[in-house]
């Protein structure tokens, strides 16, 4: 049964002839720089945007390491 499509007809109401014929405009769309994938492939291929890469750093709280001065123990 895994190789057969089970159709239940729920999407039939959403798709009509007008929707099928609708085309996106061919004009260029302005995309913010932070939403584009990295253009320098030096670090290996990535599909993450700059915004997603920055969020990784903040998710790991690595930026806090840079903000805090090193602590030393005086013996």
N, CA, C and O atoms as a Tripos MOL2 file, in Angstrom:
@<TRIPOS>MOLECULE
protein
  300   299    75     0     0
PROTEIN
NO_CHARGES

@<TRIPOS>ATOM
      1 N           0.7990   -1.1970    0.0000 N.3       1 UNK1
      2 CA          0.0000    0.0000    0.0000 C.3       1 UNK1
      3 C           0.8440    1.2650    0.0000 C.2       1 UNK1
      4 O           0.3280    2.3250   -0.3530 O.2       1 UNK1
      5 N           2.1210    1.2040    0.3800 N.am      2 UNK2
      6 CA          2.9470    2.3990    0.4520 C.3       2 UNK2
      7 C           3.1950    3.0200   -0.9090 C.2       2 UNK2
      8 O           3.4050    4.2300   -0.9970 O.2       2 UNK2
      9 N           3.1780    2.2360   -1.9610 N.am      3 UNK3
     10 CA          3.4800    2.7700   -3.2850 C.3       3 UNK3
     11 C           2.2460    3.3190   -3.9990 C.2       3 UNK3
     12 O           2.3520    3.7810   -5.1350 O.2       3 UNK3
     13 N           1.0960    3.2780   -3.3660 N.am      4 UNK4
     14 CA         -0.1230    3.7830   -3.9820 C.3       4 UNK4
     15 C          -0.5790    5.0550   -3.2800 C.2       4 UNK4
     16 O          -0.5190    5.1540   -2.0540 O.2       4 UNK4
     17 N          -1.0300    6.0160   -4.0560 N.am      5 UNK5
     18 CA         -1.5080    7.2800   -3.5090 C.3       5 UNK5
     19 C          -2.9200    7.0960   -2.9830 C.2       5 UNK5
     20 O          -3.7880    6.5500   -3.6650 O.2       5 UNK5
     21 N          -3.1350    7.5580   -1.7620 N.am      6 UNK6
     22 CA         -4.4750    7.5130   -1.1800 C.3       6 UNK6
     23 C          -5.0780    8.9030   -1.3070 C.2       6 UNK6
     24 O          -4.6550    9.8230   -0.6080 O.2       6 UNK6
     25 N          -6.0540    9.0700   -2.1820 N.am      7 UNK7
     26 CA         -6.6870   10.3660   -2.4060 C.3       7 UNK7
     27 C          -7.9960   10.4280   -1.6380 C.2       7 UNK7
     28 O          -8.8490    9.5460   -1.7400 O.2       7 UNK7
     29 N          -8.1250   11.4890   -0.8730 N.am      8 UNK8
     30 CA         -9.3740   11.6280   -0.1310 C.3       8 UNK8
     31 C         -10.1950   12.8210   -0.6010 C.2       8 UNK8
     32 O         -11.3080   13.0200   -0.1150 O.2       8 UNK8
     33 N          -9.6790   13.6230   -1.5360 N.am      9 UNK9
     34 CA        -10.4540   14.6930   -2.1370 C.3       9 UNK9
     35 C         -10.5300   15.9800   -1.3420 C.2       9 UNK9
     36 O         -11.3110   16.8650   -1.6940 O.2       9 UNK9
     37 N          -9.7410   16.1210   -0.2720 N.am     10 UNK10
     38 CA         -9.8160   17.3390    0.5410 C.3      10 UNK10
     39 C          -9.3240   18.5690   -0.2160 C.2      10 UNK10
     40 O          -9.8090   19.6710    0.0390 O.2      10 UNK10
     41 N          -8.3870   18.4160   -1.1300 N.am     11 UNK11
     42 CA         -7.8380   19.5550   -1.8550 C.3      11 UNK11
     43 C          -8.6320   19.9070   -3.1030 C.2      11 UNK11
     44 O          -8.3380   20.9130   -3.7490 O.2      11 UNK11
     45 N          -9.6040   19.1270   -3.4510 N.am     12 UNK12
     46 CA        -10.3730   19.3760   -4.6660 C.3      12 UNK12
     47 C         -11.0860   20.7260   -4.6130 C.2      12 UNK12
     48 O         -11.2730   21.3630   -5.6500 O.2      12 UNK12
     49 N         -11.4820   21.1690   -3.4250 N.am     13 UNK13
     50 CA        -12.1720   22.4440   -3.2930 C.3      13 UNK13
     51 C         -11.2170   23.6210   -3.4800 C.2      13 UNK13
     52 O         -11.6520   24.7080   -3.8620 O.2      13 UNK13
     53 N          -9.9310   23.4260   -3.2190 N.am     14 UNK14
     54 CA         -8.9530   24.5110   -3.2900 C.3      14 UNK14
     55 C          -8.4240   24.7470   -4.6960 C.2      14 UNK14
     56 O          -8.0840   25.8750   -5.0510 O.2      14 UNK14
     57 N          -8.3530   23.7040   -5.4870 N.am     15 UNK15
     58 CA         -7.7560   23.7920   -6.8160 C.3      15 UNK15
     59 C          -8.8570   23.8890   -7.8600 C.2      15 UNK15
     60 O          -9.7050   23.0050   -7.9770 O.2      15 UNK15
     61 N          -8.8280   24.9830   -8.6180 N.am     16 UNK16
     62 CA         -9.7640   25.1150   -9.7220 C.3      16 UNK16
     63 C          -8.9870   25.5450  -10.9670 C.2      16 UNK16
     64 O          -7.7700   25.7200  -10.9140 O.2      16 UNK16
     65 N          -9.6810   25.7110  -12.0650 N.am     17 UNK17
     66 CA         -9.0260   26.0510  -13.3360 C.3      17 UNK17
     67 C          -8.3100   27.3970  -13.2550 C.2      17 UNK17
     68 O          -7.2100   27.5460  -13.7860 O.2      17 UNK17
     69 N          -8.9220   28.3710  -12.5980 N.am     18 UNK18
     70 CA         -8.3030   29.6910  -12.4620 C.3      18 UNK18
     71 C          -6.9920   29.5940  -11.6770 C.2      18 UNK18
     72 O          -6.0060   30.2400  -12.0290 O.2      18 UNK18
     73 N          -6.9850   28.7930  -10.6250 N.am     19 UNK19
     74 CA         -5.7780   28.6200   -9.8130 C.3      19 UNK19
     75 C          -4.6730   27.9400  -10.6200 C.2      19 UNK19
     76 O          -3.5060   28.3170  -10.5130 O.2      19 UNK19
     77 N          -5.0310   26.9490  -11.4220 N.am     20 UNK20
     78 CA         -4.0360   26.2420  -12.2400 C.3      20 UNK20
     79 C          -3.4160   27.1530  -13.2890 C.2      20 UNK20
     80 O          -2.2310   27.0240  -13.5940 O.2      20 UNK20
     81 N          -4.2010   28.0700  -13.8450 N.am     21 UNK21
     82 CA         -3.7050   28.9610  -14.8910 C.3      21 UNK21
     83 C          -2.9410   30.1600  -14.3380 C.2      21 UNK21
     84 O          -2.2670   30.8590  -15.0950 O.2      21 UNK21
     85 N          -3.0330   30.4080  -13.0500 N.am     22 UNK22
     86 CA         -2.3750   31.5590  -12.4370 C.3      22 UNK22
     87 C          -0.8580   31.3910  -12.4980 C.2      22 UNK22
     88 O          -0.3270   30.3420  -12.1340 O.2      22 UNK22
     89 N          -0.1720   32.4220  -12.9580 N.am     23 UNK23
     90 CA          1.2910   32.3980  -13.0860 C.3      23 UNK23
     91 C           1.8820   33.5220  -12.2500 C.2      23 UNK23
     92 O           1.2760   34.5820  -12.0960 O.2      23 UNK23
     93 N           3.0690   33.2800  -11.7120 N.am     24 UNK24
     94 CA          3.7770   34.3210  -10.9820 C.3      24 UNK24
     95 C           4.3900   35.2990  -11.9660 C.2      24 UNK24
     96 O           4.7510   34.9100  -13.0770 O.2      24 UNK24
     97 N           4.5160   36.5630  -11.5790 N.am     25 UNK25
     98 CA          5.1320   37.5400  -12.4830 C.3      25 UNK25
     99 C           6.6160   37.2350  -12.6750 C.2      25 UNK25
    100 O           7.2670   36.6880  -11.7850 O.2      25 UNK25
    101 N           7.1380   37.5930  -13.8390 N.am     26 UNK26
    102 CA          8.5390   37.3280  -14.1510 C.3      26 UNK26
    103 C           9.4640   38.4390  -13.6520 C.2      26 UNK26
    104 O          10.6710   38.3800  -13.8850 O.2      26 UNK26
    105 N           8.9290   39.4320  -12.9810 N.am     27 UNK27
    106 CA          9.7570   40.5260  -12.4940 C.3      27 UNK27
    107 C          10.6030   40.0600  -11.3070 C.2      27 UNK27
    108 O          10.2770   39.0850  -10.6310 O.2      27 UNK27
    109 N          11.6800   40.7760  -11.0810 N.am     28 UNK28
    110 CA         12.5550   40.4280   -9.9780 C.3      28 UNK28
    111 C          11.9280   40.8690   -8.6640 C.2      28 UNK28
    112 O          11.2860   41.9160   -8.5860 O.2      28 UNK28
    113 N          12.1220   40.0650   -7.6500 N.am     29 UNK29
    114 CA         11.5770   40.3480   -6.3380 C.3      29 UNK29
    115 C          12.7330   40.7440   -5.4250 C.2      29 UNK29
    116 O          13.7520   40.0540   -5.3750 O.2      29 UNK29
    117 N          12.5790   41.8430   -4.7090 N.am     30 UNK30
    118 CA         13.6210   42.2920   -3.7830 C.3      30 UNK30
    119 C          13.6050   41.4070   -2.5400 C.2      30 UNK30
    120 O          12.5920   41.3020   -1.8490 O.2      30 UNK30
    121 N          14.7370   40.7760   -2.2710 N.am     31 UNK31
    122 CA         14.8780   39.9150   -1.1040 C.3      31 UNK31
    123 C          15.8940   40.5570   -0.1690 C.2      31 UNK31
    124 O          16.9800   40.9280   -0.6140 O.2      31 UNK31
    125 N          15.5720   40.6980    1.1130 N.am     32 UNK32
    126 CA         16.5370   41.2800    2.0440 C.3      32 UNK32
    127 C          17.8270   40.4600    2.0850 C.2      32 UNK32
    128 O          17.7970   39.2360    1.9590 O.2      32 UNK32
    129 N          18.9500   41.1400    2.2620 N.am     33 UNK33
    130 CA         20.2660   40.4950    2.2540 C.3      33 UNK33
    131 C          20.3580   39.3820    3.2990 C.2      33 UNK33
    132 O          20.9830   38.3490    3.0590 O.2      33 UNK33
    133 N          19.7320   39.5960    4.4580 N.am     34 UNK34
    134 CA         19.8120   38.6050    5.5350 C.3      34 UNK34
    135 C          19.0090   37.3460    5.2280 C.2      34 UNK34
    136 O          19.1810   36.3310    5.9020 O.2      34 UNK34
    137 N          18.1450   37.3930    4.2360 N.am     35 UNK35
    138 CA         17.3280   36.2400    3.8830 C.3      35 UNK35
    139 C          17.9360   35.4160    2.7510 C.2      35 UNK35
    140 O          17.4130   34.3540    2.4130 O.2      35 UNK35
    141 N          19.0290   35.8900    2.1640 N.am     36 UNK36
    142 CA         19.6760   35.1730    1.0730 C.3      36 UNK36
    143 C          20.6410   34.1340    1.6170 C.2      36 UNK36
    144 O          21.2090   34.3380    2.6900 O.2      36 UNK36
    145 N          20.8470   33.0160    0.9070 N.am     37 UNK37
    146 CA         21.8620   32.0560    1.3370 C.3      37 UNK37
    147 C          23.2490   32.6570    1.1650 C.2      37 UNK37
    148 O          23.4400   33.6060    0.4050 O.2      37 UNK37
    149 N          24.2120   32.0930    1.8810 N.am     38 UNK38
    150 CA         25.5800   32.5940    1.8260 C.3      38 UNK38
    151 C          26.1170   32.4630    0.4030 C.2      38 UNK38
    152 O          25.9610   31.4190   -0.2310 O.2      38 UNK38
    153 N          26.7440   33.5140   -0.0900 N.am     39 UNK39
    154 CA         27.2260   33.4910   -1.4680 C.3      39 UNK39
    155 C          28.6810   33.0540   -1.5660 C.2      39 UNK39
    156 O          29.1610   32.7830   -2.6660 O.2      39 UNK39
    157 N          29.3920   32.9790   -0.4530 N.am     40 UNK40
    158 CA         30.7780   32.5270   -0.4650 C.3      40 UNK40
    159 C          30.8240   31.0650   -0.0410 C.2      40 UNK40
    160 O          30.6180   30.7610    1.1340 O.2      40 UNK40
    161 N          31.0890   30.1630   -0.9670 N.am     41 UNK41
    162 CA         31.0730   28.7350   -0.6320 C.3      41 UNK41
    163 C          32.3760   28.2470   -0.0030 C.2      41 UNK41
    164 O          32.6580   27.0500   -0.0510 O.2      41 UNK41
    165 N          33.1890   29.1450    0.5920 N.am     42 UNK42
    166 CA         34.4640   28.7400    1.1750 C.3      42 UNK42
    167 C          34.2900   27.7930    2.3530 C.2      42 UNK42
    168 O          35.1320   26.9250    2.5830 O.2      42 UNK42
    169 N          33.2220   27.9510    3.0850 N.am     43 UNK43
    170 CA         32.9910   27.1270    4.2650 C.3      43 UNK43
    171 C          32.1950   25.8690    3.9450 C.2      43 UNK43
    172 O          31.6760   25.2220    4.8540 O.2      43 UNK43
    173 N          32.0930   25.5230    2.7040 N.am     44 UNK44
    174 CA         31.3120   24.3630    2.2940 C.3      44 UNK44
    175 C          29.9230   24.7810    1.8730 C.2      44 UNK44
    176 O          29.4990   25.8990    2.1670 O.2      44 UNK44
    177 N          29.2140   23.9180    1.1980 N.am     45 UNK45
    178 CA         27.8740   24.2710    0.7220 C.3      45 UNK45
    179 C          26.9060   24.4240    1.8930 C.2      45 UNK45
    180 O          26.9040   23.6220    2.8270 O.2      45 UNK45
    181 N          26.0960   25.4590    1.8250 N.am     46 UNK46
    182 CA         25.0830   25.6790    2.8510 C.3      46 UNK46
    183 C          23.8340   26.2620    2.2080 C.2      46 UNK46
    184 O          23.9180   27.0330    1.2520 O.2      46 UNK46
    185 N          22.7080   25.8960    2.7250 N.am     47 UNK47
    186 CA         21.4370   26.4350    2.2460 C.3      47 UNK47
    187 C          20.8290   27.3680    3.2730 C.2      47 UNK47
    188 O          19.7050   27.8390    3.1010 O.2      47 UNK47
    189 N          21.5700   27.6380    4.3460 N.am     48 UNK48
    190 CA         21.0480   28.4910    5.4020 C.3      48 UNK48
    191 C          21.2480   29.9530    5.0470 C.2      48 UNK48
    192 O          22.2440   30.3250    4.4270 O.2      48 UNK48
    193 N          20.3000   30.7690    5.4440 N.am     49 UNK49
    194 CA         20.4350   32.2050    5.2300 C.3      49 UNK49
    195 C          21.3540   32.7780    6.3010 C.2      49 UNK49
    196 O          21.6510   32.1240    7.3010 O.2      49 UNK49
    197 N          21.7980   34.0120    6.0740 N.am     50 UNK50
    198 CA         22.6420   34.6670    7.0680 C.3      50 UNK50
    199 C          21.9070   34.8150    8.3960 C.2      50 UNK50
    200 O          22.5060   34.6970    9.4650 O.2      50 UNK50
    201 N          20.6200   35.0710    8.3180 N.am     51 UNK51
    202 CA         19.8070   35.2070    9.5300 C.3      51 UNK51
    203 C          19.7820   33.8940   10.3110 C.2      51 UNK51
    204 O          19.9040   33.8930   11.5360 O.2      51 UNK51
    205 N          19.6230   32.7800    9.6010 N.am     52 UNK52
    206 CA         19.6090   31.4730   10.2590 C.3      52 UNK52
    207 C          20.9640   31.1570   10.8650 C.2      52 UNK52
    208 O          21.0370   30.5710   11.9450 O.2      52 UNK52
    209 N          22.0430   31.5380   10.1830 N.am     53 UNK53
    210 CA         23.3760   31.2950   10.7180 C.3      53 UNK53
    211 C          23.6170   32.1190   11.9780 C.2      53 UNK53
    212 O          24.2150   31.6250   12.9340 O.2      53 UNK53
    213 N          23.1580   33.3710   11.9910 N.am     54 UNK54
    214 CA         23.2900   34.1990   13.1860 C.3      54 UNK54
    215 C          22.4880   33.6250   14.3480 C.2      54 UNK54
    216 O          22.9220   33.6890   15.4980 O.2      54 UNK54
    217 N          21.3250   33.0660   14.0510 N.am     55 UNK55
    218 CA         20.5000   32.4920   15.1070 C.3      55 UNK55
    219 C          21.1750   31.2800   15.7320 C.2      55 UNK55
    220 O          21.0050   31.0300   16.9250 O.2      55 UNK55
    221 N          21.9360   30.5270   14.9530 N.am     56 UNK56
    222 CA         22.6660   29.3910   15.5110 C.3      56 UNK56
    223 C          23.6230   29.8660   16.5900 C.2      56 UNK56
    224 O          23.7100   29.2690   17.6630 O.2      56 UNK56
    225 N          24.3390   30.9410   16.2970 N.am     57 UNK57
    226 CA         25.2910   31.4720   17.2710 C.3      57 UNK57
    227 C          24.5670   31.9220   18.5270 C.2      57 UNK57
    228 O          25.0460   31.6810   19.6350 O.2      57 UNK57
    229 N          23.4300   32.5660   18.3740 N.am     58 UNK58
    230 CA         22.7120   33.0220   19.5650 C.3      58 UNK58
    231 C          22.0290   31.8570   20.2740 C.2      58 UNK58
    232 O          21.8700   31.8920   21.4940 O.2      58 UNK58
    233 N          21.6260   30.8390   19.5420 N.am     59 UNK59
    234 CA         21.0250   29.6680   20.1720 C.3      59 UNK59
    235 C          22.0260   28.9640   21.0760 C.2      59 UNK59
    236 O          21.6610   28.4400   22.1280 O.2      59 UNK59
    237 N          23.2800   28.9530   20.6670 N.am     60 UNK60
    238 CA         24.3230   28.3110   21.4580 C.3      60 UNK60
    239 C          24.8920   29.2430   22.5250 C.2      60 UNK60
    240 O          25.7080   28.8170   23.3420 O.2      60 UNK60
    241 N          24.4770   30.5000   22.5280 N.am     61 UNK61
    242 CA         24.9510   31.5280   23.4630 C.3      61 UNK61
    243 C          26.4500   31.7480   23.3340 C.2      61 UNK61
    244 O          27.1070   32.1020   24.3130 O.2      61 UNK61
    245 N          26.9970   31.5430   22.1460 N.am     62 UNK62
    246 CA         28.4290   31.7390   21.9380 C.3      62 UNK62
    247 C          28.7990   33.2140   21.9280 C.2      62 UNK62
    248 O          29.9450   33.5630   22.2130 O.2      62 UNK62
    249 N          27.8580   34.0770   21.6080 N.am     63 UNK63
    250 CA         28.1600   35.5070   21.6210 C.3      63 UNK63
    251 C          28.4310   35.9860   23.0380 C.2      63 UNK63
    252 O          29.1420   36.9740   23.2260 O.2      63 UNK63
    253 N          27.8810   35.3100   24.0340 N.am     64 UNK64
    254 CA         28.1240   35.6870   25.4260 C.3      64 UNK64
    255 C          29.5780   35.4530   25.8080 C.2      64 UNK64
    256 O          30.0950   36.1460   26.6850 O.2      64 UNK64
    257 N          30.2450   34.5070   25.1830 N.am     65 UNK65
    258 CA         31.6570   34.2620   25.4650 C.3      65 UNK65
    259 C          32.5010   35.4590   25.0700 C.2      65 UNK65
    260 O          33.4750   35.7930   25.7460 O.2      65 UNK65
    261 N          32.1340   36.0900   23.9970 N.am     66 UNK66
    262 CA         32.8840   37.2440   23.5120 C.3      66 UNK66
    263 C          32.6470   38.4630   24.3950 C.2      66 UNK66
    264 O          33.5480   39.2890   24.5480 O.2      66 UNK66
    265 N          31.4770   38.5950   24.9720 N.am     67 UNK67
    266 CA         31.1180   39.7650   25.7620 C.3      67 UNK67
    267 C          31.7090   39.7370   27.1690 C.2      67 UNK67
    268 O          31.9230   40.7930   27.7650 O.2      67 UNK67
    269 N          31.9740   38.5540   27.7080 N.am     68 UNK68
    270 CA         32.4460   38.4360   29.0810 C.3      68 UNK68
    271 C          33.9700   38.4210   29.1270 C.2      68 UNK68
    272 O          34.6050   37.7280   28.3320 O.2      68 UNK68
    273 N          34.5630   39.1770   30.0490 N.am     69 UNK69
    274 CA         36.0190   39.1090   30.1920 C.3      69 UNK69
    275 C          36.4090   37.7770   30.8240 C.2      69 UNK69
    276 O          35.6330   37.2030   31.5890 O.2      69 UNK69
    277 N          37.5900   37.2870   30.5140 N.am     70 UNK70
    278 CA         38.0100   36.0070   31.1020 C.3      70 UNK70
    279 C          38.2230   36.1560   32.6070 C.2      70 UNK70
    280 O          38.7060   37.1830   33.0830 O.2      70 UNK70
    281 N          37.8630   35.1370   33.3230 N.am     71 UNK71
    282 CA         38.0630   35.1420   34.7720 C.3      71 UNK71
    283 C          39.3000   34.3280   35.0880 C.2      71 UNK71
    284 O          39.5190   33.2580   34.5210 O.2      71 UNK71
    285 N          40.1060   34.8460   35.9990 N.am     72 UNK72
    286 CA         41.3160   34.1310   36.4100 C.3      72 UNK72
    287 C          41.2740   33.9580   37.9140 C.2      72 UNK72
    288 O          40.7970   34.8290   38.6410 O.2      72 UNK72
    289 N          41.7630   32.8600   38.3570 N.am     73 UNK73
    290 CA         41.8100   32.5830   39.7900 C.3      73 UNK73
    291 C          43.1940   32.9500   40.3020 C.2      73 UNK73
    292 O          44.2030   32.4970   39.7620 O.2      73 UNK73
    293 N          43.2390   33.7690   41.3410 N.am     74 UNK74
    294 CA         44.5170   34.1450   41.9570 C.3      74 UNK74
    295 C          44.8170   33.1810   43.0870 C.2      74 UNK74
    296 O          44.0170   33.0260   44.0090 O.2      74 UNK74
    297 N          45.9690   32.5340   43.0160 N.am     75 UNK75
    298 CA         46.3440   31.5790   44.0660 C.3      75 UNK75
    299 C          47.4120   32.1660   44.9160 C.2      75 UNK75
    300 O          47.8720   31.5250   45.8610 O.2      75 UNK75
@<TRIPOS>BOND
     1     1     2 1
     2     2     3 1
     3     3     4 2
     4     3     5 am
     5     5     6 1
     6     6     7 1
     7     7     8 2
     8     7     9 am
     9     9    10 1
    10    10    11 1
    11    11    12 2
    12    11    13 am
    13    13    14 1
    14    14    15 1
    15    15    16 2
    16    15    17 am
    17    17    18 1
    18    18    19 1
    19    19    20 2
    20    19    21 am
    21    21    22 1
    22    22    23 1
    23    23    24 2
    24    23    25 am
    25    25    26 1
    26    26    27 1
    27    27    28 2
    28    27    29 am
    29    29    30 1
    30    30    31 1
    31    31    32 2
    32    31    33 am
    33    33    34 1
    34    34    35 1
    35    35    36 2
    36    35    37 am
    37    37    38 1
    38    38    39 1
    39    39    40 2
    40    39    41 am
    41    41    42 1
    42    42    43 1
    43    43    44 2
    44    43    45 am
    45    45    46 1
    46    46    47 1
    47    47    48 2
    48    47    49 am
    49    49    50 1
    50    50    51 1
    51    51    52 2
    52    51    53 am
    53    53    54 1
    54    54    55 1
    55    55    56 2
    56    55    57 am
    57    57    58 1
    58    58    59 1
    59    59    60 2
    60    59    61 am
    61    61    62 1
    62    62    63 1
    63    63    64 2
    64    63    65 am
    65    65    66 1
    66    66    67 1
    67    67    68 2
    68    67    69 am
    69    69    70 1
    70    70    71 1
    71    71    72 2
    72    71    73 am
    73    73    74 1
    74    74    75 1
    75    75    76 2
    76    75    77 am
    77    77    78 1
    78    78    79 1
    79    79    80 2
    80    79    81 am
    81    81    82 1
    82    82    83 1
    83    83    84 2
    84    83    85 am
    85    85    86 1
    86    86    87 1
    87    87    88 2
    88    87    89 am
    89    89    90 1
    90    90    91 1
    91    91    92 2
    92    91    93 am
    93    93    94 1
    94    94    95 1
    95    95    96 2
    96    95    97 am
    97    97    98 1
    98    98    99 1
    99    99   100 2
   100    99   101 am
   101   101   102 1
   102   102   103 1
   103   103   104 2
   104   103   105 am
   105   105   106 1
   106   106   107 1
   107   107   108 2
   108   107   109 am
   109   109   110 1
   110   110   111 1
   111   111   112 2
   112   111   113 am
   113   113   114 1
   114   114   115 1
   115   115   116 2
   116   115   117 am
   117   117   118 1
   118   118   119 1
   119   119   120 2
   120   119   121 am
   121   121   122 1
   122   122   123 1
   123   123   124 2
   124   123   125 am
   125   125   126 1
   126   126   127 1
   127   127   128 2
   128   127   129 am
   129   129   130 1
   130   130   131 1
   131   131   132 2
   132   131   133 am
   133   133   134 1
   134   134   135 1
   135   135   136 2
   136   135   137 am
   137   137   138 1
   138   138   139 1
   139   139   140 2
   140   139   141 am
   141   141   142 1
   142   142   143 1
   143   143   144 2
   144   143   145 am
   145   145   146 1
   146   146   147 1
   147   147   148 2
   148   147   149 am
   149   149   150 1
   150   150   151 1
   151   151   152 2
   152   151   153 am
   153   153   154 1
   154   154   155 1
   155   155   156 2
   156   155   157 am
   157   157   158 1
   158   158   159 1
   159   159   160 2
   160   159   161 am
   161   161   162 1
   162   162   163 1
   163   163   164 2
   164   163   165 am
   165   165   166 1
   166   166   167 1
   167   167   168 2
   168   167   169 am
   169   169   170 1
   170   170   171 1
   171   171   172 2
   172   171   173 am
   173   173   174 1
   174   174   175 1
   175   175   176 2
   176   175   177 am
   177   177   178 1
   178   178   179 1
   179   179   180 2
   180   179   181 am
   181   181   182 1
   182   182   183 1
   183   183   184 2
   184   183   185 am
   185   185   186 1
   186   186   187 1
   187   187   188 2
   188   187   189 am
   189   189   190 1
   190   190   191 1
   191   191   192 2
   192   191   193 am
   193   193   194 1
   194   194   195 1
   195   195   196 2
   196   195   197 am
   197   197   198 1
   198   198   199 1
   199   199   200 2
   200   199   201 am
   201   201   202 1
   202   202   203 1
   203   203   204 2
   204   203   205 am
   205   205   206 1
   206   206   207 1
   207   207   208 2
   208   207   209 am
   209   209   210 1
   210   210   211 1
   211   211   212 2
   212   211   213 am
   213   213   214 1
   214   214   215 1
   215   215   216 2
   216   215   217 am
   217   217   218 1
   218   218   219 1
   219   219   220 2
   220   219   221 am
   221   221   222 1
   222   222   223 1
   223   223   224 2
   224   223   225 am
   225   225   226 1
   226   226   227 1
   227   227   228 2
   228   227   229 am
   229   229   230 1
   230   230   231 1
   231   231   232 2
   232   231   233 am
   233   233   234 1
   234   234   235 1
   235   235   236 2
   236   235   237 am
   237   237   238 1
   238   238   239 1
   239   239   240 2
   240   239   241 am
   241   241   242 1
   242   242   243 1
   243   243   244 2
   244   243   245 am
   245   245   246 1
   246   246   247 1
   247   247   248 2
   248   247   249 am
   249   249   250 1
   250   250   251 1
   251   251   252 2
   252   251   253 am
   253   253   254 1
   254   254   255 1
   255   255   256 2
   256   255   257 am
   257   257   258 1
   258   258   259 1
   259   259   260 2
   260   259   261 am
   261   261   262 1
   262   262   263 1
   263   263   264 2
   264   263   265 am
   265   265   266 1
   266   266   267 1
   267   267   268 2
   268   267   269 am
   269   269   270 1
   270   270   271 1
   271   271   272 2
   272   271   273 am
   273   273   274 1
   274   274   275 1
   275   275   276 2
   276   275   277 am
   277   277   278 1
   278   278   279 1
   279   279   280 2
   280   279   281 am
   281   281   282 1
   282   282   283 1
   283   283   284 2
   284   283   285 am
   285   285   286 1
   286   286   287 1
   287   287   288 2
   288   287   289 am
   289   289   290 1
   290   290   291 1
   291   291   292 2
   292   291   293 am
   293   293   294 1
   294   294   295 1
   295   295   296 2
   296   295   297 am
   297   297   298 1
   298   298   299 1
   299   299   300 2
@<TRIPOS>SUBSTRUCTURE
     1 UNK1         2 RESIDUE 1 A UNK
     2 UNK2         6 RESIDUE 1 A UNK
     3 UNK3        10 RESIDUE 1 A UNK
     4 UNK4        14 RESIDUE 1 A UNK
     5 UNK5        18 RESIDUE 1 A UNK
     6 UNK6        22 RESIDUE 1 A UNK
     7 UNK7        26 RESIDUE 1 A UNK
     8 UNK8        30 RESIDUE 1 A UNK
     9 UNK9        34 RESIDUE 1 A UNK
    10 UNK10       38 RESIDUE 1 A UNK
    11 UNK11       42 RESIDUE 1 A UNK
    12 UNK12       46 RESIDUE 1 A UNK
    13 UNK13       50 RESIDUE 1 A UNK
    14 UNK14       54 RESIDUE 1 A UNK
    15 UNK15       58 RESIDUE 1 A UNK
    16 UNK16       62 RESIDUE 1 A UNK
    17 UNK17       66 RESIDUE 1 A UNK
    18 UNK18       70 RESIDUE 1 A UNK
    19 UNK19       74 RESIDUE 1 A UNK
    20 UNK20       78 RESIDUE 1 A UNK
    21 UNK21       82 RESIDUE 1 A UNK
    22 UNK22       86 RESIDUE 1 A UNK
    23 UNK23       90 RESIDUE 1 A UNK
    24 UNK24       94 RESIDUE 1 A UNK
    25 UNK25       98 RESIDUE 1 A UNK
    26 UNK26      102 RESIDUE 1 A UNK
    27 UNK27      106 RESIDUE 1 A UNK
    28 UNK28      110 RESIDUE 1 A UNK
    29 UNK29      114 RESIDUE 1 A UNK
    30 UNK30      118 RESIDUE 1 A UNK
    31 UNK31      122 RESIDUE 1 A UNK
    32 UNK32      126 RESIDUE 1 A UNK
    33 UNK33      130 RESIDUE 1 A UNK
    34 UNK34      134 RESIDUE 1 A UNK
    35 UNK35      138 RESIDUE 1 A UNK
    36 UNK36      142 RESIDUE 1 A UNK
    37 UNK37      146 RESIDUE 1 A UNK
    38 UNK38      150 RESIDUE 1 A UNK
    39 UNK39      154 RESIDUE 1 A UNK
    40 UNK40      158 RESIDUE 1 A UNK
    41 UNK41      162 RESIDUE 1 A UNK
    42 UNK42      166 RESIDUE 1 A UNK
    43 UNK43      170 RESIDUE 1 A UNK
    44 UNK44      174 RESIDUE 1 A UNK
    45 UNK45      178 RESIDUE 1 A UNK
    46 UNK46      182 RESIDUE 1 A UNK
    47 UNK47      186 RESIDUE 1 A UNK
    48 UNK48      190 RESIDUE 1 A UNK
    49 UNK49      194 RESIDUE 1 A UNK
    50 UNK50      198 RESIDUE 1 A UNK
    51 UNK51      202 RESIDUE 1 A UNK
    52 UNK52      206 RESIDUE 1 A UNK
    53 UNK53      210 RESIDUE 1 A UNK
    54 UNK54      214 RESIDUE 1 A UNK
    55 UNK55      218 RESIDUE 1 A UNK
    56 UNK56      222 RESIDUE 1 A UNK
    57 UNK57      226 RESIDUE 1 A UNK
    58 UNK58      230 RESIDUE 1 A UNK
    59 UNK59      234 RESIDUE 1 A UNK
    60 UNK60      238 RESIDUE 1 A UNK
    61 UNK61      242 RESIDUE 1 A UNK
    62 UNK62      246 RESIDUE 1 A UNK
    63 UNK63      250 RESIDUE 1 A UNK
    64 UNK64      254 RESIDUE 1 A UNK
    65 UNK65      258 RESIDUE 1 A UNK
    66 UNK66      262 RESIDUE 1 A UNK
    67 UNK67      266 RESIDUE 1 A UNK
    68 UNK68      270 RESIDUE 1 A UNK
    69 UNK69      274 RESIDUE 1 A UNK
    70 UNK70      278 RESIDUE 1 A UNK
    71 UNK71      282 RESIDUE 1 A UNK
    72 UNK72      286 RESIDUE 1 A UNK
    73 UNK73      290 RESIDUE 1 A UNK
    74 UNK74      294 RESIDUE 1 A UNK
    75 UNK75      298 RESIDUE 1 A UNK
